[in-house]
Each structure stands twice: as structure tokens, then as C-alpha cells.
Amino acid sequence: MTIGTHDTDTTKKDRAILVSLVTDEVKRSGINHEYSVQELVKLAETAGVEVLSILTQNRETRDTKWFIGKGKVEELRLVADELGATTAIFDQELSGAQVRNLEEALDLKIIDRTQLILDIFAQRASTREGIIQVELAQHSYLLPRLSGHGKNLSRLGGGIGTRGPGESKLETDRRHIRGRIDDLKRHLEEVTRYRKLHRERRKKAGIIQVALVGYTNAGKSTLLKQLTAADVYIQDQLFATLDPTSRTMELPSGKEIVLTDTVGFIQNLPHDLVAAFRATLEEANEADLILHVVDASSEMRDDQMSTVNAILQQLGAGDKPQLVLYNKKDACTPEQLQMLPLDKKHIKISALDESDLIKVRELIQAELTGDTKQFRIPAERGDLTSVLYKIGDVVGTEYDENDVIYQVELQKGEYKKYAYLLEDFIEL
């Protein structure tokens, strides 16, 4: 299968053959290898690579020396020579020894899925935090593979797999990289501390936080822009947004909340990447409500949703209140629309349809707002009065001798935190 045209100018960008190995372990894991390869094509194109061809091999297990079988290596060499490829990109993670062996046999740059994703992140990172996290993930990936990447990183003067710390770190030894990792972790702790303080200030001020999560390219950034008039980068490509963006959004009641866009998730998200981006992804952990944005038109919709939910569980945010927004309804077939489960927690929308945006705001407000309760607070208990203003909107007050009766429209998340202080003061 050949993708793209055969261009004789090899200086413009990497020209790659994609390689996928389907083992019994892959089949047991439930990963759809065909979809994974389609995603690899998109990842390569996002990184600026011209994809020339795709090779797939079925084996019981991976070859410890070559990853794919020796015969397949020879087939790959012949195809690469014929098409003028500069790079082979593998859909699974390779060891340093496998990279070294494949480089020597093929005389190509060897990149695996993890390195490709890291490269895209290196291109996308723009904030100090994002840049630190990318470099930390790259070094964590490089350290155990150092012996296999010396030639790889210097090959062809750069390109994919060498951005970020790549070329500038060719001569570094393991000790130097470990030292750099320690430095990056310290810098990240400072940034994380600052972010945590910022979140705590928002909480103390009673600001409600809502996080947009979803598979990459599901339309989160478009939704953020439409709901808040935010000036955010939007492209129909994977990982168009890397650094989290927070903007104020007004609900129909006039109350303002903070809406945060987070980095998109992806199948087989590298472990180092999840670890390095934990501080960013914790925006979802700290949120009062999660909006799970789904590309309803994707053939892999259910798998993508499962991936997102699995990563949320990994982050400890799996039990957070969640609304599911089936986006891109205008791109769905009638059959796809019929299969969507629709109720108060699941709605179909187009991020570009104003009437749907109104529905989203109303849904968020309904989810965040609980019952209206009355509290009888003794006049001298000013500490409890301040708590009432944290747990919701005070919509009425009455005075009865030495007590004040407050009518409060509750915010579910905040009320849960302080309910134990107020249970003796609820007016039945």
C-alpha cells in the first residue's frame, strides 16, 4: 500500500515506510492494529513526514534482535531502496538494541511510535511547562536506549526524532542525561507548585472548574473557542493543542466558571508521556466536572472513548462527574447518529452550531447545580455564613430573632466538601 506521491526531492522532509508487527500479544490486548496503523499515518503526517508505504507482519512473538523477522527486514530494505525512503517508523516501541540492529541492516533512520509522538509534542510545546515536560519525556525515553540511538540521532542532519534535546545531546552520556532529568524534574516541581497554588486560589474564590477531555482531534479546542471566544490554535490534526488553556465561560444564570482544554489522549499513549504530563493532565483531576468530547463521526468512537476513560482512571479522575458531548454530529451518517446513547448525561452536538452551544451551557449549569436548600444559621456564626457562599448561590435571606435563614442554590461539588459542617443547620 503506497500513500502519497514519489517525490525526488529528499531534502524537504523525511520519507518513511511504516511498519506494524501484529503478534498474539497484540491480538489478545484488544488493540485494533489496522486502526493503530491508520493513526500512525496521521501521526507521521502531523510530524511533517511523507508516508510512502506500509508493511505489516504477523508473527506469534516479536523477534528479540530485529523486532520483525529477518526476512521482513530484507523486504523492508528492498522497498526502501525502491521508493527512496529515508526513515522507517515502527508502530510499536523498540529497544535500543533493535534500533541499532535495524539501522545497520537498513541504513535508514529508525523511529518508533513513542519517539514520533514525542517529536510532535516537541513541535507543539510553547509554554515553559510544556517544553520542560516534553524534554523530560524525551530524556526518559532516550536513557535506556542510549546505545541504540547515537547514529540515529545524527543521521540526515535532523528531522523527526531529533527535535527537542535530540541533536544538541548527541555526545551526552548516561550520567549527564540523568543529571538533566533531575534538573527538569526540579523545574517541573516548581511549575507544578505554582499551578497548584493557582488552582487553590481559584477554589478559595469559589470558582468552578470544568475540564474538556477527549481523544486527540475530537474538537475540544474548537468547543473551547466557541464557548468562551478564546484565541486558541485550531487545526484538523493530531495534538493541535498541547499546553492547557483556561478561559472564563458564562452560564445562562450569569455565573462564571473556568473551562480548561487539556491535551488530547491517544491509543498506546507512551508511559513516559503520561508520567511527564501528569501535572498538566491533573487539570482534569482538579475539575468539578469533566466534559468528555467525542468525535461521533469516527469509526473507532467506542475504542477512543475507552482509551480516554482508561487514562482518566489512571490519573485518578475516573469517578469525577462527567458529561459526554458527541461532537461533529454534522459529519455523522444517519446510522452513527442512531447508535448514540442520548440522555441528560449524553448529548449530540456540533461545536459550530450556536443552538447546541446553548444546550451545552444549560447542561453544565444543570449538572453543577443541585437542589435549593434552606439553612438556619445563628447570627454569631459568621464562619458558617462564609461557607454558604462557597457551596452555592445565596438566593434569599430571612431574619428570625437571633437566626438568619438562608436559601441556597447548591453547587454539587462544593456542597459535598462542606456538608459535614452544615448538616445540623438544614431547615426542613
CORJO-V264921 format. One record per residue. RES is the residue in one letter. D_LAST is the distance of its C-alpha to the last C-alpha in whole Angstrom. Layout:
res=RES d_last=D_LAST
res=RES d_last=D_LAST
This chain:
res=M d_last=71
res=T d_last=72
res=I d_last=69
res=G d_last=70
res=T d_last=74
res=H d_last=77
res=D d_last=77
res=T d_last=80
res=D d_last=79
res=T d_last=77
res=T d_last=76
res=K d_last=73
res=K d_last=71
res=D d_last=71
res=R d_last=72
res=A d_last=70
res=I d_last=70
res=L d_last=67
res=V d_last=67
res=S d_last=65
res=L d_last=65
res=V d_last=63
res=T d_last=63
res=D d_last=62
res=E d_last=59
res=V d_last=58
res=K d_last=58
res=R d_last=56
res=S d_last=54
res=G d_last=53
res=I d_last=54
res=N d_last=55
res=H d_last=58
res=E d_last=60
res=Y d_last=56
res=S d_last=57
res=V d_last=60
res=Q d_last=59
res=E d_last=57
res=L d_last=59
res=V d_last=62
res=K d_last=59
res=L d_last=58
res=A d_last=62
res=E d_last=62
res=T d_last=59
res=A d_last=61
res=G d_last=64
res=V d_last=66
res=E d_last=69
res=V d_last=68
res=L d_last=71
res=S d_last=71
res=I d_last=69
res=L d_last=70
res=T d_last=68
res=Q d_last=69
res=N d_last=68
res=R d_last=68
res=E d_last=67
res=T d_last=66
res=R d_last=67
res=D d_last=70
res=T d_last=70
res=K d_last=73
res=W d_last=73
res=F d_last=69
res=I d_last=71
res=G d_last=74
res=K d_last=77
res=G d_last=78
res=K d_last=75
res=V d_last=76
res=E d_last=80
res=E d_last=78
res=L d_last=76
res=R d_last=79
res=L d_last=81
res=V d_last=78
res=A d_last=77
res=D d_last=81
res=E d_last=81
res=L d_last=78
res=G d_last=79
res=A d_last=76
res=T d_last=75
res=T d_last=72
res=A d_last=70
res=I d_last=66
res=F d_last=65
res=D d_last=61
res=Q d_last=61
res=E d_last=61
res=L d_last=64
res=S d_last=66
res=G d_last=68
res=A d_last=71
res=Q d_last=70
res=V d_last=70
res=R d_last=74
res=N d_last=75
res=L d_last=74
res=E d_last=75
res=E d_last=79
res=A d_last=79
res=L d_last=78
res=D d_last=79
res=L d_last=75
res=K d_last=72
res=I d_last=70
res=I d_last=66
res=D d_last=63
res=R d_last=60
res=T d_last=58
res=Q d_last=61
res=L d_last=60
res=I d_last=57
res=L d_last=57
res=D d_last=60
res=I d_last=57
res=F d_last=55
res=A d_last=58
res=Q d_last=58
res=R d_last=55
res=A d_last=54
res=S d_last=53
res=T d_last=51
res=R d_last=52
res=E d_last=49
res=G d_last=51
res=I d_last=54
res=I d_last=54
res=Q d_last=52
res=V d_last=54
res=E d_last=57
res=L d_last=55
res=A d_last=55
res=Q d_last=59
res=H d_last=60
res=S d_last=58
res=Y d_last=59
res=L d_last=63
res=L d_last=63
res=P d_last=64
res=R d_last=66
res=L d_last=68
res=S d_last=71
res=G d_last=71
res=H d_last=70
res=G d_last=73
res=K d_last=75
res=N d_last=72
res=L d_last=71
res=S d_last=74
res=R d_last=75
res=L d_last=76
res=G d_last=75
res=G d_last=71
res=G d_last=69
res=I d_last=66
res=G d_last=65
res=T d_last=66
res=R d_last=64
res=G d_last=62
res=P d_last=63
res=G d_last=66
res=E d_last=69
res=S d_last=69
res=K d_last=68
res=L d_last=71
res=E d_last=73
res=T d_last=70
res=D d_last=70
res=R d_last=67
res=R d_last=67
res=H d_last=67
res=I d_last=64
res=R d_last=62
res=G d_last=62
res=R d_last=61
res=I d_last=58
res=D d_last=57
res=D d_last=57
res=L d_last=55
res=K d_last=52
res=R d_last=52
res=H d_last=52
res=L d_last=49
res=E d_last=47
res=E d_last=48
res=V d_last=47
res=T d_last=44
res=R d_last=43
res=Y d_last=43
res=R d_last=41
res=K d_last=38
res=L d_last=38
res=H d_last=38
res=R d_last=35
res=E d_last=33
res=R d_last=33
res=R d_last=32
res=K d_last=29
res=K d_last=29
res=A d_last=29
res=G d_last=26
res=I d_last=28
res=I d_last=27
res=Q d_last=30
res=V d_last=32
res=A d_last=35
res=L d_last=37
res=V d_last=39
res=G d_last=42
res=Y d_last=45
res=T d_last=48
res=N d_last=49
res=A d_last=46
res=G d_last=45
res=K d_last=42
res=S d_last=44
res=T d_last=45
res=L d_last=41
res=L d_last=41
res=K d_last=43
res=Q d_last=42
res=L d_last=38
res=T d_last=39
res=A d_last=43
res=A d_last=44
res=D d_last=47
res=V d_last=48
res=Y d_last=51
res=I d_last=51
res=Q d_last=53
res=D d_last=54
res=Q d_last=54
res=L d_last=53
res=F d_last=51
res=A d_last=52
res=T d_last=49
res=L d_last=49
res=D d_last=47
res=P d_last=43
res=T d_last=43
res=S d_last=39
res=R d_last=39
res=T d_last=36
res=M d_last=34
res=E d_last=32
res=L d_last=29
res=P d_last=29
res=S d_last=26
res=G d_last=29
res=K d_last=27
res=E d_last=30
res=I d_last=30
res=V d_last=33
res=L d_last=35
res=T d_last=38
res=D d_last=40
res=T d_last=42
res=V d_last=45
res=G d_last=46
res=F d_last=46
res=I d_last=49
res=Q d_last=50
res=N d_last=52
res=L d_last=51
res=P d_last=53
res=H d_last=51
res=D d_last=53
res=L d_last=51
res=V d_last=48
res=A d_last=48
res=A d_last=49
res=F d_last=47
res=R d_last=44
res=A d_last=43
res=T d_last=43
res=L d_last=41
res=E d_last=38
res=E d_last=37
res=A d_last=36
res=N d_last=34
res=E d_last=32
res=A d_last=31
res=D d_last=27
res=L d_last=29
res=I d_last=32
res=L d_last=34
res=H d_last=37
res=V d_last=39
res=V d_last=42
res=D d_last=45
res=A d_last=45
res=S d_last=48
res=S d_last=50
res=E d_last=51
res=M d_last=50
res=R d_last=46
res=D d_last=45
res=D d_last=47
res=Q d_last=46
res=M d_last=42
res=S d_last=43
res=T d_last=45
res=V d_last=42
res=N d_last=39
res=A d_last=42
res=I d_last=42
res=L d_last=38
res=Q d_last=38
res=Q d_last=41
res=L d_last=39
res=G d_last=36
res=A d_last=34
res=G d_last=34
res=D d_last=30
res=K d_last=29
res=P d_last=27
res=Q d_last=30
res=L d_last=31
res=V d_last=35
res=L d_last=37
res=Y d_last=40
res=N d_last=42
res=K d_last=46
res=K d_last=45
res=D d_last=48
res=A d_last=50
res=C d_last=49
res=T d_last=51
res=P d_last=49
res=E d_last=49
res=Q d_last=47
res=L d_last=45
res=Q d_last=44
res=M d_last=44
res=L d_last=41
res=P d_last=37
res=L d_last=35
res=D d_last=31
res=K d_last=28
res=K d_last=30
res=H d_last=33
res=I d_last=35
res=K d_last=39
res=I d_last=40
res=S d_last=43
res=A d_last=42
res=L d_last=45
res=D d_last=43
res=E d_last=41
res=S d_last=39
res=D d_last=38
res=L d_last=37
res=I d_last=34
res=K d_last=33
res=V d_last=33
res=R d_last=31
res=E d_last=28
res=L d_last=28
res=I d_last=28
res=Q d_last=25
res=A d_last=23
res=E d_last=24
res=L d_last=23
res=T d_last=19
res=G d_last=16
res=D d_last=13
res=T d_last=12
res=K d_last=9
res=Q d_last=7
res=F d_last=9
res=R d_last=10
res=I d_last=13
res=P d_last=16
res=A d_last=19
res=E d_last=21
res=R d_last=19
res=G d_last=21
res=D d_last=21
res=L d_last=18
res=T d_last=18
res=S d_last=21
res=V d_last=19
res=L d_last=16
res=Y d_last=20
res=K d_last=21
res=I d_last=18
res=G d_last=18
res=D d_last=19
res=V d_last=17
res=V d_last=17
res=G d_last=16
res=T d_last=15
res=E d_last=15
res=Y d_last=16
res=D d_last=15
res=E d_last=18
res=N d_last=18
res=D d_last=15
res=V d_last=14
res=I d_last=11
res=Y d_last=12
res=Q d_last=12
res=V d_last=13
res=E d_last=15
res=L d_last=15
res=Q d_last=19
res=K d_last=19
res=G d_last=22
res=E d_last=21
res=Y d_last=17
res=K d_last=18
res=K d_last=21
res=Y d_last=18
res=A d_last=15
res=Y d_last=16
res=L d_last=16
res=L d_last=13
res=E d_last=11
res=D d_last=11
res=F d_last=9
res=I d_last=6
res=E d_last=4
res=L d_last=0
